[in-house]
Amino acid sequence: MRVRTDFPFAVREIEHLDIPMPDGCRLAARIWMPEGAEGAPVPAILEYLPYRKNDLTLRRDAMTGPYMAGHGYAYVRLDLRGSGDSDGVMADEYLAQELEDGVEAIGWIAAQPWCDGNVGIVGISWGGFNGLQIAYLQPPALKAVLTLCSTDDRYADDVHYMGGALLVDNLAWASQMFWRNTLPPDPRNRPDDWRDLWRQRLEKNGLWVENWLEHQTRDAFWKHGSICEDFSRVTIPVYAVGGWADGYCRAVFRLMQGLSGPRKGLVGPWAHAYPHIARPGPAIGFLQESLRWWDHWLKGHDTGIMDEPMLRLFMQDPALPQTSYEGREGRWVAEPSWPSPNVEPTRYAVSPDMRLSPDGQGEDAMFEVRSPFTVGMAAGKWCSYAVPGDQPGDQRTEDCGSLVFETEPLAEAIEIAGDPVVELRVAADCSVAQVAVRLVDVHPGGAATRVSYGVLNLTHRNGHEEPEPLSPGEFQDVRVQMKHVAQRFPAGHRIRLSISSSYFPIIWPSPEAVTLTVQTGGTALILPVRPERPEDASLRPFEDPEAAAPLEIEEISPADVRAQVTHDLISGRAVMETTETSGMFRIVDNDLTISKTGRERYGIDGSGPGSVSGDVDWTVELSRGDWHFRSITETNLTSDENAFRIRARLRAWEGDELMHEQEWDRTIPRRLV
């Protein structure tokens, strides 16, 4: 990473400023802008998050805000209502109030003497979501969007549900927000009322995992904020960015297909992070790429960005399975549109001899699969943050408990780009069942690397709004869509399709142990085959990563990550456990010391789905001088055939005084999940 200090403009930073809302609420902002912008107004870029401008995102913001300001933009980092130093309480994600506040904030920014009236919105994850959602509301001053690791569909393609199955990341993410919502405003910025605001948040934020489990189908709760409900309402230019290792890459392709205005897409090998600081590498000069986008749409400069292909993808070379990668080998390829005229769906039939063969005619045979509940323990996380242990490991252990079909060794290389699909003729012996399918690259030595995967709650086979129970023993023809990917399979490798009846802890198990019967005659793998194109060699190369100077940090104790799967040979219980600590560090500029530690444990044993449990605990501490805050949050999720049970506990201290303690015990009926 190259550190830049030689910017065209000198930079002024405003560490804390209140932006007023019509109801009197104040939203807290941190702003970087060119010196003298009041006399020579510039466009503004808004990043709108609940992750606290003073501490939790400050390392990242300090590398971006001055960089953008140094190139002639006002960069506004805004805390949502109920977070950081803003007023109010935040009761859930993407509520109407949040989006209305965003519209008002854009209007306020555009009217400031340092802004020329043109505003863009940028964000990753939450900020990528609400950027699209605010664009849907069409505020007049908003001229362009740069959205990363986000989605247009809050039900079908978010951290909560996948294929109608409950994602375990739903619990993990709810537990993340549980501890974040305990944090107080910074007493330095809110000296008179921080404690009152803090108490309101502790008392009123609620238990978000309960909200999300109450909505198990694609109802109005999830349709709100899902711009796929009406793509035509987003008329301004959109640049959508994702990563193959991230949970959200599929949205890039839907946005390229569904939007009608100017748009661009970019997908690299990355996990859930901005591409100039992301792993697996190669990282790119994403801030330079962002400037090309903003200069074109906010300043009217012809940067050439819109003359380039609509969609750019990183074609990954094969890699031996690892639970963490520093980098992936491959090359950049491009498509003029999506769907692409250069991608040809190619059907691989499955046969009774367990083979996959292109253009073959499937013959009828029946195979049963009743997967061990440990299938999924080598799956990694639904959303990878490039933390050691959160990528899928060697699939040979998973495939031992799965129904497996594979090709002969390839005579020549095959490359794919898009979403592999499995057409499946299947019956279940229960009224509620799930299926997981995996696309695996089998190396000549036998190592097996997961390339992509998909899951389907079979009661959602006809849609996510009105699930239908299965008739046991009755065959259904279903399509299971896998995550998009661009991948090269070299000559000598085999392509494997693996099918399992469970996939924990990616998804929560079905209410009962299930046996699936697969009929080969109606089952096939469809690969999006993309022949090599010589035009790819002439693509404009990305620049090397660069950013503004990093934040000055004093490390007091080091960060650490541990991940393990244990299998008790006596009880049969398998547990995936990860522990992640930030260490303890001090932000020198504001003298704030921070530490946080989280532990996730997901376990199940051979007695069946009733033995499943998920536990997520977090401890976080903030301190400055004599002021000291600490909170501990604990969340436990279990289930039986009929219901989910959530037990949670929150404790928060100021110094040695316990200021708030609360416990929850909730039971939520299962609705064909």
N, C-alpha and C positions, 0 to 999 in steps of 0.2 A: 504494500500500500504506500503510495507516494503522498506525503503530507504537503499540502499547498498553503502558502502564506502570501504569495505574490498575486493577489487578486486585482482585477481592474478597478474595483471600488474599495475604499476603506469601509470598515464594518462597525456599526453601532449596535450594541445589544441592550435591550430592555428586559431585565430579568423577571419582572412581575408587573402586569398591567391588568386592570379589570375591564372586561367588555360587558356593557350593560345589556340585559334582555328586557323586553317590554314589560314583563311582570315584576321587574325590580331585581331579579336574580343577577348575580355577577359571575361571569365565567373568567377564569384566570388564564392569562396568556403570557408567553415568553416570545419576544420578537427580536429577530435580527434583520437589519435593513442597511442599505448604503448610507454613509454619512451624507447629510444634506438632502435626503429624500423628500423632506417637507417642501423644499424649493424646486425639486426636480422629481416629481412623482414617478413611481415604478410599479410594475405589476406585483401582485402578492400571491403567495402560495400558502395554503392552509393545510396543516396536519392536525386532525381533530380526534383526540384519544382520551381514554380514561386512565392512562398509565402514568400520570404524574410527571409534569414538566420539570420539577425540581430534583427528581432523583431517579425513578425507575427507568426512564428513557433518556436521561440527560447525557449519558456516554454517547449514545447514537446521535442524539440531536446536536450535540456540540461539534460533531464531524460534518453535519449536513447543513444546519442553519447558517453558519458563517460562510460556507462554501456558496450557497445560493445567494446570500446577500452580497458577497464579494463579486458576483456576476450580475448584479443589478436587479435583485428581487427582494421584496420584503417577505421573510419567512416567518409565519405565525404558527407557533406550537400552542394549541388550545386544549385545556383540560375540560372534559365533559362536565355538565351539571352533576354534582354529587361525587366528584373525584378530585384528587389533588387539592388545589387551593380555591376551587370553585365553590359557590354556594350549592345548597340543596342535597338531595338524596338520589342515588341512582338505583332504581328498583329492578332493572333488567337491561338487556342489551337491545339497542336499536329501537327504543320506544319512540312514539310519535313526538314526544317532547324533545328528545335528543335531536331528531331530524329538523324540527322547527327551530330549535336553538341554532343548528348549523346554518339554516337559511338566514336567520337574523344576523349571525356572526359574519357571514359573507357580505351581507348588505352593509353592516357597520364598517368592515374592512375597506370595502370599495369606496366608502364615503370619506375616508381619512385623507388628510392633506398629503400624506406620503405615498398614497396609492393612486395610480392613474385610472382606476375603475375596473381593471381587468384582474380577475381572480381565478386561480387554478386550485384544485384540491388533490392532495397526494396522501397515500397511506398504505400501510401493510396490515393485513389481517383486519382487525376492527376498523382501523382507519381506511382500509380498502373497501370494506363493506359499506360504511356510511358515506364514503365518497360517491359510490354508485347510487346509493339510496337518495342522497341529497340531489344529485344530478337528475334523478327521476322527478323531483319536485320543481325543477327548472327555475332556480333563482336567477334573475336577469344578469347579475354580474359574474356568474360562474361560466367560464369559457372553455375549460378542458379538465379532464380527469386523468390521473395516473394512479392505477389501482394495482396492488400487489397481493398475492396470496389471499384472494378474496373469493366471493361467490355471488352469483345472481339468484341462487335458489337456496333459501335458508333451511328447507327441510331435506331435500334430496342430496344436498352436497355441502353440508356443514359438519361441524364437530359433533352433532347430536345424533343423527341417524344416517345410515347408509343402506340403500336398497330396502328401506323399511325396517332394518334391524337396528337395535339400540347399540350405538358405539360406546365402548368403554371410555373413550376420550370425553364423552359427555360428562362423566363423573370427574375425570381429571381436570377438565376445564372449569367446571362449576366450582371445584375445590380451589383452583387458582383464583377465581374471582371472589371466593369466600374470604380468603386472607387479604386480598387487595382491598376489599371493601371495609376492612377493619382499620385501615391506615388513617391517621388524622391529617388535617391540613398542617402545613408547616407553620409553627408558631411565629417564625420570623416574618412571614408574609401576612398572617392573620392573627396578630397579637391579641386582639380584643375578643375574638369570638371563636377561635379554633376549637376550644374544648366543647362549646355548645354544638358546633357543627359535627364534631367527632361523635358526640353522644347520639345525635340524631341518626347518623349513619349506622352506628352499632345497633340501634334499636329498630331501624326501619328498613334496612337493606333486604332482609329476608333470606330465604334459602333458595337460591336460583335453581339448583338441581331439582327441587320439587316442581317449580314452574315448568321445567322442560320435560319432566317425566309425566306431567299431567297432559301433555299434548303429544300423543304417540302416533298420530296420523297427520297428513298434510292439511291442516285446518287453517282457519283465518289467522291464528297466532303466527304461523310460519309464512303464510302468504304475504303478510305485512313485511315490507322491506325486501321482498324477493322481486327484483326488477324483471325477472323472466315472465312475470304476470303480464307485462306489457312493455316489450322492448322499445316500442315506438316512442315512449315518453322520454327516453334518453337520446337527445338529439345532438348534444355537443360531442367533440372528439374524445375518444377513450383509448388509452394505452393500457393494456392488461398484461401483467407479468406473473409468471409462476415458476415452479420448480418441480422436477420429476420426483424428488424425495419429499416434497411437501404434500399435505393432504388436499390442496385446493387447485391442482393444475387443470382439472377438467373445465373449470369456468372459463378459462382463456379461450377455449375452442367454441364454447357456446356463445360467448360474447362476439367472437368473430363471425359466427353464423347468424346470430339473432339481431345484432345492431345494424342499423342502416346508415348511420353517419360515418364520418371519418374514424378509422380505428386501426390499431396495430396490436399485435400480440408477440410475446416473447416468453419462451420457456427454456430454462437452463437445467443443469443437473442438480440444482440447489435444494436445500431444505427451506425451512420457514424463516427467511431472513432477506434483507436487502441484498441485491446481487453484487455489490462492491465489497461486502463483508461476509458473504455467504460461503458455506461449505455444503456439500462437496464442491471443490473447484472444478473448472476454472472460474474464479471471480472475474468480473468485468468492470470497466469504467462506467458504472451505472449513473453516477452523478453527471458525467459528461453526456451520456445518452439522455438523461432527464433534461439537461439544458437544451439539447437539440429539440426536444419535444416542446418545452415551454417557450423557447425563443420563437418557434414557428407559430404557436397558437396564441401566445400572450403578447408577443412583441411584433409579430408579423414579418419576421425574418425568414428568408428561404434557406433553411438548413439542409435541405435535401432529404429529410427524414421521411416525408410522405411520397418520395419517388422510389423508395425501396419496397421490397415485398411486404405484404400485409403481415405475414406470420413467420417468425424465425424460431427454429428449434435446435436444440443440441442433440445430435444423433450420438447416442452412447455406444461405445465399444463394450464388448463383454468384460466383466470383472468377476474375479472369484468372490464368493459370498463373504461379506464382512458386516459386522453390526455397526460400523462407522467407517466412513471414507473421508480422507482429506481431499481427494480429488478423483475425478473420473476422466478417462481418456475418451476422445471422440472428436467430432467436428460440427460446425454450424451448417445447417441447411435452411432453406427458405421455401415458403409456399405463397403463391399469389393471392389465395383466398382459402376459405374453409367452408364447406368441404373442398378438398383439393382435387383438381383434375389429375394430379400425379399419383394419387393413392388408389390402389385397386383392392377392394375386399376379396380375399382369397380364402376359399373354404377348405378346411382340413377335416375330413370325415373321420370318425372313430370307428374302429372295427372290433369284432369279437376277439381278435388276437392282441388287443390292447395297443394297436398302432394308430397313429395319426398319419393320414396321407392326403396330399392336396388333390382336389378334384375327384376324390374317390366317392363311391356310392356306399353309404353306410348300410351294413347288414344288421339284421336283428339279433340281439343277444341281450340278456338281462344280467346286470351286476348290482349287487347290494353293497352299500357302504354305511357303516355305523362307526363313525370316527371316535377314537379315544378323545376324552375331553382335553387332553394335553395338546392336541393339534391346534396350533396358534401360538404356542409358547416361543416359537422362533420367528414370529411375524413382525417383531418390532412394534412401533407405535403407528397409529393412523396418521398422525401429523408429526413428522420428524423435525426436530430443531437442531439436527446435527450434533446432538449430545451422544457421547459414546454409549452404545447399547441400544439405540432407538431405531436402527435399521434392521431389516430382516436378516437372519443368519442362514446358515446352510439348510436347504430345504429337504435334505434327505431324511431327517428325523420326522418332518411334517408329512412327507410323502408315504412313509411307512403306515400311516393311519388314514390314507386317502385312496381314492380310486384314481389310477394313473394311466394315461395314454401318452405315447410319445412317438416321434418320428424316428426313422432310421437316421444315422449320421448324415448331415446335409452334404450333398455333393458340391454345392456352391453356396456362397453367403446369401442370406436373406436380410433385408432391412425393412422395418415396419415404422409407421408414424401414424398415430391415431389411437382409437379405442378398440382393442380386441373385444370380441363378443363371443359368448358361448350360447349356442342354441341347445337347449337341454330338454329331453323328454324324460320326465321324472315322476315318480310316485313316492309318497311318504306313508308311514304307518301311524301317523298322528295328525291331528287337525291343525296343528301349528308346527311349522318346520322351517329351517333355514338351510341354505346351501352356500358354500364358498368355493370359488374357482380361482386357480392360480396359473399364470403363465410363467414357465420356468425354463431357464437356459441351463442345459446340462452339458458340462464341460467334458472333454474326452476322458479325464481322470475320474469322473463321477460326481465332482462337486456340483451343487445345484443352486443357482442364483435366481431368486424371485425377480421377475421383470415387471409384472403387473398382477393385479388381482381384482376381484369383484365379489360382492355378497348380495344375496337376495333373501328377504323374508318371504317365503312362498305364499303367505296369505296376501301379499301385496303384488301378486303376479299380474293383476289387471289394473294396478294403479295404487297410489299412496293415500288417496282420500277415503276410500271405502274398502278396507280389507275384507277378504272372504275366506272363511275357514276351508281347509282342505277336506276332501272326502278320502279317508284312508284307503290306500290301495288304488286310487284312481289316478291315471297318468295325466300329466299336464305338460303342455309345450310352453316353455318359458325362455326368455332371453335374459342373460346376465351380462351386463356391460362392465368391463374392467376399466380401470383408470387409464387415461391416455398416456402414451409413452412413445419415445423414438429410440429404437434399439437395433443394433446389428447382431445377427446370429451368424458366426463365421462357419465356413466349411468345416466339417468334422464334429461340430456340436449337434446336439439333439434339441428339439423343441418339445417340451412336456406340458401337458394339461393335467392339472391335479384338481380333484373334486372331493370336498369333505362335507360332512353333515354338521360341523361346528367349526368355529374359528375364534376361540377365546384365548387371550383377552383383546382381540380387535373388536369383536362384537359380543354382547351379552348372550348367554346360551338360551335356547328355546325352553319352554316350560318343562318339557319332558325329553328324555333321551330318544333320538329319532333314528330310524333306519330308512335310508333312501334307496330306491331301486331305480337305476338308470337304464334306459333302453337305448342301445347304441344306434339303432336305425334312425332315430330322430335326434341324434346328438352330434354336434359339430363345433369346431373352433373356427372362427372367422378372423383372419389376421388382416390388418390394413397395410398391405405390402406397398412399399415405395421404392422403385428402382433408383439407383444412384443417378444423379443429374450433374452434368459437367458445369452447369451454371452456378452450382453451390461454391465452386472454387473461386469465383469472382466476387463473392459477397464482401462488402465493406467490413474490415475487421473492427472489432470492438477495441477501444483504448484500454490501457492498463488502469487498474483501480487507483483512484486518488480521492482525497477528502481533506477537510480542514484539520487543524491540529487536534489531537485527541485531548479529552478531558484529563486534568491532572488528578490522579488517584493515588492515595497512600494505601498500600495493601498491608493489612494487619494480620490476617491469616488467609491461607490460600483456598481457592475454590476446589471442589472435588466432586466427582460423579462416580457412583458405583451402580452396577446393574448385574443381576444374577437370576437364574432360574434354578430352583431347588425342587427335588422330587424325593419325597419321603418314602422310602422303600417299605415301611411298615404300614403306614396309613394310606399310602397311594396318593397323597395330596401333592399337587404340583403348584408352585408359587412363583410368579414373576415379581421381583422386587427391585425398585430403583430408588436410590437416595441421591439427592442433588443439593449441594450447598454452594452458595455464592461466596463462601468465606466471609471475612469481615473486612470492609474497606471504608475509607473516609474520602468524601469528595472535598478536595482542598478548598475550592472557591467558596462553598457555603458551610464548611465545617460540619457536614452531616455524616455520621457513621451509620453504616447499613450492614445487616447480615440477615440471611434467610436460608432456611433448610426445609426441604420437602421430602417426604417419603411416600411412595405408592406401592401397594401390595395387592396383587390380584391372584386369588387362589381357587382351586377346584379339585375334587377328587373323583375317584371312580364310582362313587355312589350315585352320581347323577347331578343334574343342574341344580337341585336343591342345596348342594354343598357350596355353591359359588359365593364368593364375597369379594368386595373391593373396599380397600381402606386407603384414604389419602389424608395425610397430616402435614401441616405447615407451621413453622415457627418463624416469626419475623421480628426484627428489632431495629429501631431507629433511635439515635441519640445525638445530642449536641450539648456540650457543657453539662449542666445539672439536669437537663431535660432528658427523659428516657421513656420510650414507649416499647411495649412488647405485646404480641398477640400469639395465641395458639389456636388453630382451627383443626377440627377432626371430623371427618365424614366417613361413614360406613354405609355401604349399599349391599343388601342381600335380596333374595327373592325365593318364592316357592312357585308352585304351579299357577297360583291365582293372583299374586300381587308382588310388587316391589316394596321393600321396607328401607327407609332412610333414617339413620340415626346420626345426629351431628351435635357438635359442641363447640362453643366459642367462648374464649376467655381473653380479656384485654386489660393490660395494666398501664398505669402511669406511675413510673418509678416502682415502688414496692406495693402500691395500692391497687387492688383489683377493682377496676372501674365498671366492668360489665361482664356478666356471665349468662349464657343462655344455652338451652338444650332443645333439640327437636327430635321427635319420634313420629314419623309419618308413614302411612301405608297407602299405596296407590295401586288400584286394580290394574292388572295387565289386560291389554286390549289387543289380543292376537299378536303380541310381541314376545 
